Amino acid sequence: MSVGDSALLASTRESLERVQGFDVQSLVREKELGAQLAFTGIVEPALRLIGLLDRIPSSILDDMPDQQLQTIMSRADAIHSVFTQVAGFTAAQSNPQGVRDSLISQIVAQYQPCFNELHPLIAYSHYRSADFQSLEREARETRQKLEESVADGETRMQAALTEIHQILAAARTAAAEVGVSQQAIHFQDAAKEHEDESSTWQTRTAWSSVVLFVVAVVFLFARNLGLDADSPGDAIQLAVAKVLVFATVSYAVYLCARNFLAHKHNAIVNRHRQNALLTYTTLAEAAHSRTDQDVVLTYAAACIFGPQPTGYTREGGEGFTPPNSVIGLVKDATEGKE
């Protein structure tokens, strides 16, 4: 035969793969034969033989000459023949215990001659393919692990970045809300102070009005109370005194009422400023463009920081005057950007 005979090659590959894929546990047959005749002791030597043949991969048979192919096939067939005898063993034959022990001994005895004949081929196959296949397999496994590790790291990093952005956005929102609330508390305190003062001056206005009413009644019935003058000089003196008393009490009523209205007005103004500051963030977030946000900011600043009438001065004093039209402000802002 020439090197690489196809028929011998096919037969050798079939014989080798048949032994390599054999299930050794099927030889035990403890349920069929019982504990005494079961081939429990055949498992270990059979696995050693199959392991020896496993070191010759069928992929390198193409490189083997016919003599080596014949050696591999004969050894594989001899081992499989014993396996077949074990699989067909029955307890009904004569001297089953001796036949069982003989089969086990044949498997044990197969290892030494099999090793002597196959170890050069095993060494060649190891040099030819095992190392390269192992290295290639390890390289593929390492590459796959690295790719999985990188993909997992990117996934975790992306999740961490998303979480960081969410936390940062929440922190900014919370900081803005806290900052706005801290500033709005000043206007709240001022509004509360003016509310208390307005209540106090409302009470004083009521009492001073009562005093004015009493004085008016007294002056109306002054003659009946003996408060009349006997001479022109006394009459003039009495009239001047009445005018001064009445004017003083009237001014007191006017002053109390003016203070009441002034504090009431300032309480309302500060409450309005507080509301404007608290709602500014919501309005600014609802704006879709920078120009709209500038409009909201301008009107909010005008409402918060623009001077308001205090109640002590005349209306229409100098101060910040917000634009009369939002459209005009948008137009001005747009022109300023151009």
C-alpha positions as CSV (number, residue, x, y, z in Angstrom):
1,M,0.0,0.0,0.0
2,S,1.1,3.6,-0.6
3,V,1.3,6.2,2.0
4,G,-2.1,7.6,2.9
5,D,-4.2,4.8,1.4
6,S,-7.8,6.1,1.6
7,A,-9.5,2.8,2.5
8,L,-7.0,2.1,5.3
9,L,-7.2,5.7,6.4
10,A,-11.0,5.5,6.7
11,S,-10.9,2.2,8.5
12,T,-8.3,3.5,11.0
13,R,-10.2,6.7,11.7
14,E,-13.4,4.7,12.2
15,S,-11.7,2.3,14.6
16,L,-10.0,5.1,16.5
17,E,-13.0,7.2,16.9
18,R,-15.2,4.2,17.9
19,V,-12.9,3.5,20.9
20,Q,-12.4,7.2,21.8
21,G,-16.2,7.7,22.0
22,F,-16.9,4.5,23.9
23,D,-18.9,4.8,27.2
24,V,-16.9,2.8,29.7
25,Q,-19.7,3.0,32.3
26,S,-21.9,0.9,30.1
27,L,-19.5,-2.1,30.8
28,V,-20.2,-2.2,34.5
29,R,-23.7,-3.7,34.1
30,E,-24.3,-4.0,37.9
31,K,-28.0,-4.2,37.6
32,E,-27.9,-7.1,35.1
33,L,-25.1,-9.1,36.6
34,G,-25.3,-8.2,40.3
35,A,-22.6,-6.9,42.6
36,Q,-20.4,-10.0,42.4
37,L,-20.2,-10.3,38.6
38,A,-20.4,-6.6,37.7
39,F,-17.3,-5.3,35.8
40,T,-16.6,-2.6,38.4
41,G,-12.9,-3.2,38.2
42,I,-12.8,-2.6,34.4
43,V,-13.6,1.1,34.5
44,E,-10.2,2.4,35.5
45,P,-8.0,0.3,33.1
46,A,-10.5,0.9,30.3
47,L,-10.3,4.7,30.9
48,R,-6.5,4.5,30.8
49,L,-6.6,2.8,27.4
50,I,-9.1,5.2,26.0
51,G,-7.0,8.1,27.3
52,L,-4.0,6.7,25.6
53,L,-5.8,6.6,22.3
54,D,-7.3,10.1,22.9
55,R,-3.8,11.5,22.6
56,I,-3.9,10.6,18.9
57,P,-6.3,13.0,17.3
58,S,-8.0,11.7,14.1
59,S,-6.9,14.9,12.4
60,I,-3.3,13.8,12.1
61,L,-4.1,10.4,10.6
62,D,-3.7,12.0,7.2
63,D,0.1,12.4,7.9
64,M,0.6,8.8,9.0
65,P,2.0,6.1,6.7
66,D,0.2,2.8,6.2
67,Q,2.3,0.9,8.8
68,Q,1.4,3.3,11.6
69,L,-2.2,3.4,10.4
70,Q,-2.3,-0.4,10.6
71,T,-0.8,-0.3,14.2
72,I,-3.4,2.2,15.4
73,M,-6.3,0.3,13.8
74,S,-5.2,-3.0,15.2
75,R,-4.8,-1.7,18.7
76,A,-8.1,0.1,18.6
77,D,-9.9,-3.0,17.2
78,A,-8.3,-5.2,19.9
79,I,-9.5,-3.0,22.7
80,H,-12.9,-2.7,21.2
81,S,-13.1,-6.5,20.8
82,V,-12.6,-6.9,24.5
83,F,-15.2,-4.2,25.2
84,T,-17.6,-6.1,23.0
85,Q,-17.0,-9.4,24.9
86,V,-17.6,-7.6,28.1
87,A,-20.9,-6.1,26.8
88,G,-22.0,-9.6,25.7
89,F,-21.0,-11.4,28.9
90,T,-23.8,-13.4,30.6
91,A,-23.9,-15.1,34.0
92,A,-25.4,-18.2,32.3
93,Q,-22.1,-19.4,30.9
94,S,-19.8,-21.8,32.6
95,N,-17.4,-20.4,35.2
96,P,-18.7,-16.8,34.8
97,Q,-16.5,-15.5,37.6
98,G,-13.4,-16.8,35.8
99,V,-14.5,-15.4,32.4
100,R,-15.2,-12.0,34.1
101,D,-11.7,-11.9,35.7
102,S,-10.1,-12.9,32.4
103,L,-11.7,-10.1,30.5
104,I,-10.6,-7.6,33.1
105,S,-7.1,-9.0,33.0
106,Q,-7.1,-8.6,29.2
107,I,-8.0,-5.0,29.4
108,V,-5.3,-4.4,32.1
109,A,-2.7,-6.3,29.9
110,Q,-3.5,-4.2,26.8
111,Y,-2.0,-1.1,28.2
112,Q,1.7,-2.0,28.1
113,P,2.0,-3.2,24.5
114,C,-0.4,-0.5,23.4
115,F,1.8,2.2,25.0
116,N,5.0,0.6,23.6
117,E,3.6,0.8,20.0
118,L,1.7,4.1,20.2
119,H,4.0,6.4,22.3
120,P,6.1,7.5,19.2
121,L,2.8,8.3,17.4
122,I,1.5,10.1,20.5
123,A,4.8,12.2,20.7
124,Y,4.5,13.1,17.0
125,S,0.8,14.0,17.3
126,H,1.6,16.1,20.4
127,Y,4.3,17.9,18.4
128,R,2.1,18.1,15.3
129,S,-1.1,19.4,16.6
130,A,-1.7,19.3,20.4
131,D,0.5,22.2,21.3
132,F,-0.8,24.4,18.5
133,Q,-4.4,23.5,19.1
134,S,-4.0,24.1,22.8
135,L,-2.3,27.5,22.2
136,E,-5.0,28.4,19.7
137,R,-7.7,27.3,22.0
138,E,-6.2,29.2,24.9
139,A,-5.8,32.3,22.7
140,R,-9.4,32.1,21.6
141,E,-10.5,31.7,25.2
142,T,-8.3,34.6,26.4
143,R,-9.6,36.8,23.6
144,Q,-13.2,35.9,24.4
145,K,-12.7,36.7,28.0
146,L,-11.0,40.0,27.2
147,E,-13.9,40.9,24.9
148,E,-16.4,40.0,27.5
149,S,-14.5,41.9,30.2
150,V,-14.3,45.0,28.0
151,A,-17.9,44.8,27.0
152,D,-18.9,44.3,30.7
153,G,-16.7,47.2,31.7
154,E,-18.2,49.5,29.1
155,T,-21.7,48.6,30.2
156,R,-20.9,49.3,33.8
157,M,-19.1,52.5,32.9
158,Q,-22.1,53.7,30.8
159,A,-24.4,52.8,33.7
160,A,-22.2,54.6,36.2
161,L,-22.0,57.7,33.9
162,T,-25.8,57.7,33.5
163,E,-26.3,57.4,37.3
164,I,-23.7,60.2,37.9
165,H,-25.5,62.5,35.4
166,Q,-28.8,61.8,37.1
167,I,-27.4,62.5,40.5
168,L,-25.7,65.6,39.3
169,A,-28.9,66.9,37.7
170,A,-30.9,66.1,40.9
171,A,-28.2,67.8,43.0
172,R,-28.3,70.9,40.8
173,T,-32.1,71.0,40.9
174,A,-32.1,70.6,44.7
175,A,-29.4,73.2,45.1
176,A,-31.4,75.6,43.0
177,E,-34.6,75.0,44.9
178,V,-32.8,75.3,48.2
179,G,-31.1,78.6,47.1
180,V,-34.4,80.0,45.9
181,S,-36.2,78.9,49.1
182,Q,-33.4,80.5,51.3
183,Q,-33.8,83.8,49.4
184,A,-37.6,83.8,49.5
185,I,-37.6,83.4,53.3
186,H,-36.4,87.1,53.5
187,F,-39.5,88.3,51.7
188,Q,-41.7,85.9,53.8
189,D,-40.3,87.4,57.0
190,A,-40.8,90.9,55.8
191,A,-44.4,90.1,54.8
192,K,-45.1,88.6,58.2
193,E,-43.6,91.6,60.0
194,H,-45.7,94.0,58.0
195,E,-48.8,91.9,58.6
196,D,-48.2,92.1,62.4
197,E,-47.6,95.9,62.2
198,S,-50.7,96.4,60.1
199,S,-52.9,94.6,62.7
200,T,-51.4,96.8,65.4
201,W,-52.1,100.0,63.5
202,Q,-55.6,98.8,62.6
203,T,-56.3,98.5,66.3
204,R,-54.9,102.0,66.9
205,T,-56.9,103.4,64.1
206,A,-60.1,102.0,65.5
207,W,-59.3,103.4,69.0
208,S,-58.3,106.8,67.7
209,S,-61.5,106.9,65.7
210,V,-63.5,106.2,68.9
211,V,-61.6,109.1,70.6
212,L,-62.4,111.4,67.7
213,F,-66.0,110.5,67.9
214,V,-66.1,111.1,71.6
215,V,-64.5,114.5,71.1
216,A,-67.0,115.4,68.4
217,V,-69.9,114.5,70.7
218,V,-68.4,116.5,73.5
219,F,-67.9,119.6,71.3
220,L,-71.5,119.2,70.0
221,F,-73.0,119.3,73.4
222,A,-70.4,121.6,75.0
223,R,-73.0,124.2,76.0
224,N,-75.0,121.6,78.0
225,L,-71.8,120.5,79.7
226,G,-71.0,124.1,80.8
227,L,-68.2,124.6,78.3
228,D,-69.5,128.0,77.1
229,A,-67.8,131.4,77.2
230,D,-69.1,134.6,78.9
231,S,-67.1,137.0,76.9
232,P,-65.8,137.3,73.4
233,G,-62.2,136.7,74.5
234,D,-63.2,133.5,76.3
235,A,-65.2,132.4,73.2
236,I,-62.2,132.9,71.0
237,Q,-60.0,131.0,73.4
238,L,-62.4,128.2,73.7
239,A,-62.9,128.0,69.9
240,V,-59.1,127.8,69.3
241,A,-58.8,125.1,71.9
242,K,-61.6,123.1,70.4
243,V,-60.0,123.4,66.9
244,L,-56.6,122.3,68.2
245,V,-58.0,119.3,70.1
246,F,-60.1,118.3,67.2
247,A,-57.3,118.7,64.7
248,T,-54.8,116.8,66.9
249,V,-57.2,113.9,67.3
250,S,-58.1,113.9,63.6
251,Y,-54.4,113.9,62.6
252,A,-53.9,111.0,65.0
253,V,-56.7,109.1,63.3
254,Y,-55.2,110.0,59.9
255,L,-51.7,108.9,60.9
256,C,-52.9,105.6,62.3
257,A,-54.9,104.9,59.2
258,R,-52.0,105.8,57.0
259,N,-49.6,103.5,58.9
260,F,-52.2,100.7,58.7
261,L,-52.5,101.1,54.9
262,A,-48.8,101.4,54.5
263,H,-48.0,98.2,56.4
264,K,-50.8,96.3,54.7
265,H,-49.5,97.4,51.3
266,N,-45.9,96.4,52.1
267,A,-47.1,93.0,53.4
268,I,-48.9,92.4,50.1
269,V,-45.8,93.6,48.0
270,N,-43.4,91.3,49.9
271,R,-45.8,88.4,49.6
272,H,-45.9,89.0,45.9
273,R,-42.1,89.1,45.7
274,Q,-41.9,85.8,47.6
275,N,-44.3,84.2,45.2
276,A,-42.4,85.6,42.2
277,L,-39.1,84.2,43.5
278,L,-40.6,80.8,44.3
279,T,-42.2,80.4,40.8
280,Y,-39.3,81.8,38.8
281,T,-37.6,78.4,38.5
282,T,-40.7,76.7,37.1
283,L,-41.3,79.5,34.6
284,A,-37.7,79.5,33.5
285,E,-37.7,75.7,33.0
286,A,-40.9,76.0,30.9
287,A,-39.2,78.5,28.5
288,H,-38.0,76.9,25.3
289,S,-35.3,79.4,24.4
290,R,-32.7,81.6,25.9
291,T,-34.7,84.7,24.8
292,D,-37.8,83.5,26.6
293,Q,-35.7,82.8,29.7
294,D,-34.4,86.4,29.6
295,V,-37.9,87.7,29.4
296,V,-38.9,85.7,32.5
297,L,-35.8,86.8,34.3
298,T,-36.4,90.4,33.5
299,Y,-40.0,90.4,34.7
300,A,-39.1,88.4,37.8
301,A,-36.3,90.8,38.7
302,A,-38.6,93.8,38.1
303,C,-41.2,92.2,40.4
304,I,-38.7,91.3,43.1
305,F,-36.2,94.1,43.1
306,G,-38.2,97.0,41.6
307,P,-39.1,99.7,44.1
308,Q,-42.8,99.7,45.1
309,P,-44.9,102.5,46.7
310,T,-44.5,102.3,50.5
311,G,-47.7,104.1,51.4
312,Y,-45.8,107.1,52.8
313,T,-44.9,108.7,49.5
314,R,-47.0,109.6,46.4
315,E,-47.6,107.0,43.8
316,G,-45.4,106.9,40.6
317,G,-42.0,107.5,42.2
318,E,-38.8,106.9,40.3
319,G,-37.7,103.3,40.0
320,F,-37.4,100.4,37.6
321,T,-40.2,100.3,35.1
322,P,-40.6,96.9,33.3
323,P,-41.3,96.9,29.6
324,N,-44.9,97.5,28.6
325,S,-44.9,94.5,26.2
326,V,-43.3,91.1,26.2
327,I,-43.2,91.3,22.5
328,G,-41.1,94.5,22.7
329,L,-38.7,92.9,25.1
330,V,-38.3,89.8,22.8
331,K,-37.7,92.1,19.9
332,D,-35.1,94.1,21.9
333,A,-33.3,90.9,23.0
334,T,-33.3,89.6,19.4
335,E,-31.9,92.8,18.0
336,G,-29.2,92.8,20.7
337,K,-28.0,89.3,19.6
338,E,-27.8,90.5,16.0
